[in-house]
Amino acid sequence: MAAQEKKRLVFMGTPEFAAIILNYVLDWPGGEVVAVYTQPDRPCGRGQKCKASPVKEIAMQKGLPVFQPKNFKQEDDVLALKALAPDFLLVAAYGLILPKQVLDTARFGAVNVHASLLPKYRGAAPIQRAIMAGESATGITIMLMDEGMDTGPILLQRAMAIGIEDTAKSLHDDLAHLGGRLLVEALEKMVQNKLVPIPQPDKLATYAPKLKKEEGLIDWNRPCLQVHNQIRALYPWPGAYFDWARPNQKKIRLHVYPGRIGPDLTEKVPPGTILGVEDNHIAIACADKIYLTPKVKPENSKALDGQSFYCGYLSKACSNK
């Protein structure tokens, strides 16, 4: 029996999440990546030099053609995609809206990798929003794309637990690897006609809007668990912070690293009070308990562990009392 012809794949993605998934696709023996689409290079860093996306870096290493349209409003961009004659469009965190004429270019359809258990957390920030909401589980959904925002029928889903110490960073990496494995599994089954798309129950849909920097401001008047969920959901970007008032000195902005929930608060102190250092962790009062963070980063300074922060800030503050 003759070997089955490899499927022509066009991959569309931009950040590290997509780059991890692209590596799984490149290893799939049933397909050949004929081109990669990624967002245009963006100015980055102090010098504002244009930097290639993680997906573009992999594509260049592999010698793959790279396309970077600003959008697909130009007919030439759509025609260039059609000329590639893709069997599948594979989309993961691309960051551009794909119109119907783009979705229709692939013989077997456009397949998307989404980092939630759809229809929950449709949108741009499903990982962070799930952690912030205190969810105990999330997962990966492989879906056929339509013109809506993450509304297409589901092909495969797999759940993953969210641990109490998981951050957006740790969960991002775990979900990206799960997404890569599950996408390849879906492609295998689609080629064999073993998958039936299942419409999403729209009544159960929730949304995960894009993160804003101001969401990082910590309200210490809330229960410690909610504060912990916020801090770990926003790590590493945009980060959680608060303005700390040192005695007789100007407020300084402290960026707080993910830590752990400490013991009950036994003394009456205003929420947001820095109580001292415990086991090299900085202890901060919440509404009900003490939050223990391994590091804080003062604005325009380097990150400090508990002992360094005590020596540089707390001991001085104590001496001013």
N, C-alpha and C positions, 0 to 999 in steps of 0.2 A: 504494500500500500504506500502511495506517495506521501511524503511529509506534507502536513498542512501548511499553506502559504502564510507567512508571517503577516500580521495585521499592521497597517500603517497607523502610527500613533502621532498625534500632535499634542504636546504637553504645554499647559498654560499655568504658570505660577510665578510667584515673586520671592517671598521671604524664606527663611530657614525651614519653616514647616513644610513648604512645598519642595524645597531642595532635598530634604530627607525622603520624601515620597518619590521624587524623580529617580533617586538611586534604586529604589525597588523596581520601578517601571523599566529602567535600563537593564535590569537583570532578568526581566521576564522573557523567557525564550519564545513565547508565542507572538511577540510583537517587535516592531522596530520603530524607534523614535525618529521620525523624519524631520522634525523641526520643533523648536521650543519658542514659546511666546512668553515674554515677561514685561513688566512695566519699564518705561524709559528710565535710564540712569538718573539718580537724584544727587544734587549737591550734598555733601556730607562732611562733618568735622569742621574744625576751625578754619581751615583753608578753603572750605566749600568746594572741594574737588568732587567731580562726579564719580560715583561709586557704582559698580555693577552689582546687581542683585545676587543673592546666593544661588538662585536658579541659573542666572546667566553665567556665573563663574563655572558651574558644573558643565553647562552646555559648551562653553569654550574649551574646557579641558578635554571634552569628548569629541571636539571638532564638529558639533552639530550646528546647523543653521539657526540663527537667532533673529526673531522679529520683535520689534518694540513699538508698536503703534500707540499713540496717545489714547486713541479710542477706535472704534470701528465705524466712524461716521463717513470716512472716505471710502468710496467704492473700490479704489485700487487695493486697499488693505483687505477687503473681503475677497476680491478676485485672487489676490496672492494666496490667501488661505485655501480657497477652492482649488487652486492649481496644485496644491499639495496632495489632493485626493485622500484625505484622512478617512480611515475606517472608524476611528474613535478620536474625539476630543477629550482629553483628560485634564480636569481643572482642579487645582488646589490652591486656595488663597491667592488667586490671581490679582484681585483688586480692581478689575474692570467689569462693568456690566456688559454682558454678551447679548446682542440683539438676536432676534429669531433667524435672520439670514446667516448669522455666524453659527448658531446652534444647528442649523439644518445642513451645514457643509459635511458633517460626518455621516458615513453610511449607517453606522450602528448607534449614532447619537453622541451627545455630550454627557460625560460621566463626571460627577463632582464628588470630592472628598470633603465632608463637613465634620467639624470637631464637636458634635453634640449628638444626642439621641433625638433627632427630629421627630415631631415638629417642635420640640422644646429648643429654645435658644437659636432661633433663626437670626442671621445677621453677622456683624463684623467681629464681635468679641465673645464668642460662646464659651471659651475656656475661662476667661476672667469672670464673666457674669455668673457662671455656675458656681465657682468658688465663693464669690461674694455673697451669693444667695444661701450659702451653707449646704449645698447639695452633697450627698454622700456618694453619688455616682454620676458619671457622664459616659461618653463613648464616641464612636465614629459611625457616621452614616454615609454609605455610598448611594448616591441618588442619580437618576436621570434628570438633566436640567431642563427647565422650561423658562419662560420669560419672567417669572416671579422671583422673589428673593428667597432662595432655599425652599421652594414650594413644590419641587418636582417629586415624582413617585420614588419610593424607596426600593433599592435593590438588595442591599445588605446592611445589617446593623450589628455592632458588637459593643457591649457595655464594658466600662472600666471603673473601678472604685476610685474615689477621691479620698486620700488619707488626710488626717487632721493636720499633718505637717506639709502636705503638698502645696507648692506654689504654682503660679501661672507658668513659670519656667520649667519646673520638673514635669508638670502635667502636659505642657506643650510638647516636650520631647517624647514622652511615652505615647501620647496620642498620635504624633507624627509617624512613629514606627508602626503603630497599630494601623494607621491609615494606609501606609504603604503596603502592608501585608494584605489588608482587606481589599484594597483596590485590585491587586493582582488576582486575588481569589475571585472577585467579581468578574474580572475580564475573562478568566478561564471559564467560568460558568456561563457567561453571556455567549462566548464563542460556541459553547456546546448546547445553547438554548435551554439552559437549566435554571434560569432566573425569571421570575414573574414580577414585574414592577407592581408595587402596592401603593395606592394613593395615600397621601398623608391625611390624617384627620385634622382638618384645619381648626376645628373647635378647640383643640388642645394646644394650639400654637402659642409660644411665648417668644420674646424677642431679646436680642443681645446687641444693643446699639454700640457704636464705636466709643472707645474710652476718651474721656477728656482729662486734661492734667488736673483741673480743679477737683476732680473726684478723689484725689489723693489726700485731701485735707481730713485729718482724723478728728472725730468728735469723741473725746474720751468719756463723755457722759453716757455713752452706750455700754451695754454689757460687753465684757471682755471677749467673748466668743465672736461677737459681731465685729469688733475691732480687729481681732486676729484674722477673720475672714477677709476683711478689707485689705489689710497689709499684705497678706500672702497672695491675694488675687491681683494686686497691682505691682507685684515684683516680677521682673525687674523694671517694667515700664507701665505707667508713668511714675510709679513709686508713691509711697504714703509718707506724709509729713505733718508736722504741727509746729506752731510758733511757741517757743519756750521762753518764759519771762524769768530771767535770772534776777535775784534780788539787787535792786539799785542799778540795774544795767538794762541796756536795750534788749528787746526780744531778738532771739535768733531762730532761724528756721532749721529744724532737725528732720532729716529724712530717716525713717525708721525701717530697719531690716526685719524680715519675718523671724519671729521667735516662738514663744510658747505661752500658754495660759498658766499663770502662777496661782498661788494660794488666795484664799478669800481676803478681802480688804478688811482689816480689823480696826484701823484707826480712821477717824473722820478727817479726811483731807480732800481738797478740791480735785476732781478728776483732771488728769493731765499733769499732776504733780510728780516730779521725779523723786522717788523715795530713797534712792541709793543704788548700790551695786550688790547683787547676789549671785554667787557662782560665776563671776565675770560677766553677768548679764545686767543690763540697766533695767531697773524696776520702775514701772510707771503705773500710776493709779488709774483704773477704769471705774465704772459705776459700781461694780460688784467685786471685782478681783484685781489682782496685780498682773500686768503684762510684763513679760521678761523678754527683752530683745538683746541679741548678741552684739549688735552694732547700731550706732547712729552716725549719720554723716551731716555735720554742720554745713550750712550753705557755703559754697566756695572753699571747702576744705576736704580733707581726706576722711574716710570712714574710720571710726574709733570703736574699739571694743570697750567693755565695761571699765577695765582698769585704766585705760588711756583716757576715757571720757572723765573718769573721776579725777585723775591727776590734772587734766587740762581745764575742766569746767566745774565739777562738783565741789572739789576742795576749795576752790576760789569762792564759789558761791557760799559755801558754809562759813568761810572766814569773814564774809561781808554781812553775816546775820547779826 
